[in-house]
Amino acid sequence: MSSEPKADKPAPRRAAPNERYEVIFRSLATAAGATIVAAIALIALFLLIRAVPSVMANEANFFTSTEFNTSDADHLRFGIRDLFMVTVLSSVFALVIAVPIGVGIALFLTHYAHKSVARPFATLVDLLAAVPSIVFGLWGFLVLAPELEPVQRFLNDNLGWFFLFSDGNVSIAGGGTIFTAGVVLAVMILPIITSVSREVFHLTPREHIEAAQALGATKWEVVRMTVLPYGRSGVIAGSMLGLGRALGETIAVLVVLRTAAQAGGWSLFDGGYTFASRIAASAAEFSSPLPTGAYIAAGFVLFALTFVVNALARLAAGGKVNG
């Protein structure tokens, strides 16, 4: 009986070295991303756990009260109304100032300035992001505030009927108002908005620009019809990132903004504290759990507010760019 030779079984396929490296790299990248998500979740959980006992012991309405008295641990009375008002008003005012200037600078650098001028000018604008907050605060308090005082008086005298320019809860003399703090914040967030807008404007397809030029469009018409529509989502994303930066600014606002004895009324000439500056100014009171938890509760609101703003920025940046 003849026996046929048995076919050799194929050897198991071994992963190529490049494939193994790909698996390792993918695992490390996934672990890095998961670490960030876990860190954010743990921070939120820590803030929530430490804040809840103080909020439960609070004898005032946490969302609507203008008080923030934690000196008596047995009778806590604190609310975030004024903190929210000052934080949002100063940050939005800074955004209103910084966005047009930042977009204008970005357009100048990408479509008007010669390369020999655009490169050093862009570097100079980016270097503003490296200036420490305390320097901006001292500059705002010692230099900018006295210069802005006549402007604030003019607006108060002529537009005082409008709530934003009505009489505030602090004196305009000295300039320690939300108006001054907003201008300082605008300078601080200008590099973020300019940088993001500049990069997006650079990505405008050359074919779109040349097509508009072939139809006889002027430089402004090219910018209006091709560059700005294409970079709209990038400008929005940069603005939201700048807003997030302004919401969390601490030292500069603490130095510039004057404290107020009474609650504000949504005027740019009010004083007071933002979330961050209030926490920094009262750090010496962090001795017992309940008073400390009151400030942690305020910090949790700021954390949530900043998280929402940055999430909106990511959504805007991830959206499809309109050409």
C-alpha positions, 0 to 999 in steps of 0.5 A: 500500500503506497503512502502519500507524503503528508503536506507540511502544515504552514507555520503560524504567521508571526507579526512583523516588527512594524506591526508589533510597534504599531500595536505598542504605539496604539496602546500607548497613545490610547493609554495617554488619552485615557489618562487625561480623561481620567484626570479630568473626571477625578478632578471633577469628582474631588471638587464635587465631593469636597463642595457638597457638604458646604453647599448643604450647610449653606444658609443662603442660596448658592446661585442667587445670593450676593453674600460670600461669608465663610468666617463662621463655619457654623453659619455659612452664607455664600453665593456665586451670583456676583462672582458669576457676573464679574467673571462673565462680564469681564471675559465677554468684554475682553472677547469683544475687544480681542476678536476683531483686533486678533482677526485683523492682525491675522489677515494682515499677516497672511494676506497683506504684510510682506514675508519679511515683515509678517514673520517677526511681527507674528513672533512678537504677537506670539511672545505676548503669551509668554508674559507672566500674568503678574506683569500684565496685572501691574501694567494694567494697574499702574499704567493702563488704569489711569489712561482709561479713566477719562474714557470711562468717565466719557462713556459714563457721562454720555451713555450712562442710560445704558446698563453696561455704562451706568454707575457702578459700585466702585469709583471710576477714579483709579480705574479698578473696574471691570472695564479696565480688567476686560482690556487687560484680559483682551491683551492677554488672550490676543495671542491665542485668537491671532495664532489660531486665526492666522493658521486657519487663514493660511489654509485657505485653498489657493485655487479659491483665491486665484479664482476670485482674483481671476474674476476681478475681485479686489483684495478685500473682496478676496478676503471677504468671499474666500478667506473669512468664510473658509476660516470662520470655524477656526476664528470661532474656535480661537475665540472660545479658547481665548474666552476659556483663558479669560474666565480662569485668569487669576493674578492679573484680575486680582491686581487690577480689579478693585473690591466692592462693598455692595453687589454689582448690577451688570455695569462695566464700572463695577468692581468685585471678584471673579471666581478665580480671583476670589479663591486666590484672595481668600486662600489664607482662610482654607483652614477648616473643611466647611469654609474651604468647601465653599471656595471649592464649590465656586471652583467647581462652577468655574471648572464646569464653565471653562469645560463647557467653553472649551468643549464648544471650542472643540466642536467649532474646530472639528466642524467642517470648514466652509469654503 
